[in-house]
């Protein structure tokens, strides 16, 4: 596995989405890795065996449910929960030979 950020992306973005979401982003459920969209089927969802949460995260800031995980340069790319409606860049994973 290799994670790739293009040079243009690195300079244009300081906040990135990951594939991490709550099992149900509309309720306070556990976070999982989504392999496709928002399906909850076991073949498209992977349990998180690794985490890199920033201190105090996830926190549902100001009592608002935050169902997605983002990375931000300003937080040394530690994970923060966030509203899924924000517009950020994405991190992509590619299999390489």
Backbone torsions as a table, in degrees:
resi	resn	phi	psi	omega
1	UNK	NA	140.8	178.4
2	UNK	-139.4	131.7	176.4
3	UNK	-100.1	130.1	-174.3
4	UNK	-121.9	129.2	171.3
5	UNK	-121.3	123.6	-180.0
6	UNK	-68.6	159.0	178.8
7	UNK	-59.4	-39.3	178.7
8	UNK	-64.0	-41.4	-179.8
9	UNK	-65.3	-41.6	-178.5
10	UNK	-61.4	-34.4	-179.0
11	UNK	-87.0	-27.7	-176.1
12	UNK	-88.7	-21.4	-174.3
13	UNK	-121.5	140.6	172.7
14	UNK	-121.8	-5.9	177.8
15	UNK	-131.1	134.9	-176.1
16	UNK	-131.6	143.7	170.4
17	UNK	-80.9	148.9	168.8
18	UNK	-110.6	-177.9	175.8
19	UNK	-87.3	7.0	179.9
20	UNK	-79.3	127.2	176.0
21	UNK	-145.6	161.9	171.8
22	UNK	-67.7	153.1	176.9
23	UNK	-52.6	-44.7	172.7
24	UNK	-125.3	103.5	-176.0
25	UNK	-61.6	-8.7	179.6
26	UNK	-96.3	-3.2	177.8
27	UNK	-134.6	165.7	-175.3
28	UNK	-81.3	67.4	-179.8
29	UNK	-101.6	174.8	179.1
30	UNK	-69.1	159.2	176.9
31	UNK	-88.0	143.1	177.7
32	UNK	-137.3	167.5	171.0
33	UNK	-90.1	128.8	177.5
34	UNK	-95.1	129.2	176.7
35	UNK	-91.3	-25.8	175.0
36	UNK	-144.7	140.2	175.6
37	UNK	22.9	-126.0	-176.8
38	UNK	-118.5	23.3	177.2
39	UNK	-62.1	149.0	177.0
40	UNK	-111.3	11.9	179.5
41	UNK	-70.4	143.8	-175.4
42	UNK	-60.7	-26.1	-179.6
43	UNK	-80.2	-8.5	179.2
44	UNK	-119.6	6.3	179.8
45	UNK	-128.3	136.1	180.0
46	UNK	-122.6	133.0	178.1
47	UNK	-65.8	141.6	178.4
48	UNK	-78.4	118.5	176.2
49	UNK	-102.1	-8.8	179.5
50	UNK	-133.0	143.7	173.2
51	UNK	-142.7	157.4	-179.3
52	UNK	-141.0	45.1	-178.7
53	UNK	-65.1	141.4	172.0
54	UNK	-72.9	160.7	179.9
55	UNK	-56.2	131.7	179.1
56	UNK	82.8	3.3	-179.2
57	UNK	-106.4	154.2	-11.8
58	UNK	-70.1	151.7	-172.9
59	UNK	-132.9	-3.0	-176.2
60	UNK	44.3	63.3	-173.7
61	UNK	-45.8	128.9	178.0
62	UNK	57.3	30.0	177.0
63	UNK	76.4	5.7	179.7
64	UNK	-93.0	126.0	179.7
65	UNK	-59.3	127.7	178.5
66	UNK	-119.0	113.3	-170.0
67	UNK	-103.7	1.0	-177.7
68	UNK	-126.4	164.3	-178.8
69	UNK	-114.6	132.1	177.7
70	UNK	-126.2	157.9	174.3
71	UNK	-115.2	142.1	178.3
72	UNK	-135.1	136.9	178.1
73	UNK	-55.3	-42.4	-177.1
74	UNK	-61.5	-23.9	177.9
75	UNK	-106.3	27.2	-179.8
76	UNK	53.2	33.6	178.1
77	UNK	60.9	23.0	170.2
78	UNK	-72.4	153.4	-175.7
79	UNK	-76.4	141.6	172.6
80	UNK	-133.3	139.8	172.0
81	UNK	-77.2	151.2	-174.9
82	UNK	-153.5	158.4	172.8
83	UNK	-62.1	137.1	-178.0
84	UNK	-73.7	-3.2	-176.3
85	UNK	-92.4	0.4	-178.6
86	UNK	-77.9	156.4	178.3
87	UNK	-103.4	105.4	177.7
88	UNK	-129.1	169.4	173.4
89	UNK	-76.5	171.2	-177.6
90	UNK	-119.2	152.0	170.6
91	UNK	-98.6	130.5	-179.0
92	UNK	-114.2	144.8	176.9
93	UNK	-111.1	131.5	179.1
94	UNK	-124.0	136.9	172.2
95	UNK	-81.7	132.8	178.5
96	UNK	-119.8	155.5	-178.7
97	UNK	-90.6	NA	NA
